[in-house]
Amino acid sequence: MVSVLTDNKNRTVANMRHIFSKYS
């Protein structure tokens, strides 16, 4: 369960970075 939350958090950060790099 912890690994799932960590993976989800990492995926969210990656998505945010992708969005920020897209709009900057």
C-alpha positions as CSV (number, residue, x, y, z in Angstrom):
1,M,0.0,0.0,0.0
2,V,2.8,2.4,0.9
3,S,4.6,1.6,-2.4
4,V,1.3,2.4,-4.3
5,L,1.0,5.8,-2.6
6,T,4.7,6.6,-3.3
7,D,4.3,5.5,-6.9
8,N,1.2,7.6,-7.3
9,K,2.9,10.6,-5.7
10,N,5.9,10.2,-8.1
11,R,3.5,10.0,-11.0
12,T,1.7,13.1,-9.9
13,V,5.0,15.0,-9.6
14,A,6.0,13.8,-13.1
15,N,2.7,15.0,-14.5
16,M,3.0,18.4,-12.9
17,R,6.6,18.8,-14.2
18,H,5.3,17.8,-17.7
19,I,2.5,20.4,-17.5
20,F,4.8,23.1,-16.2
21,S,7.4,22.4,-18.9
22,K,4.7,22.5,-21.5
23,Y,3.4,26.0,-20.4
24,S,6.7,27.6,-19.5
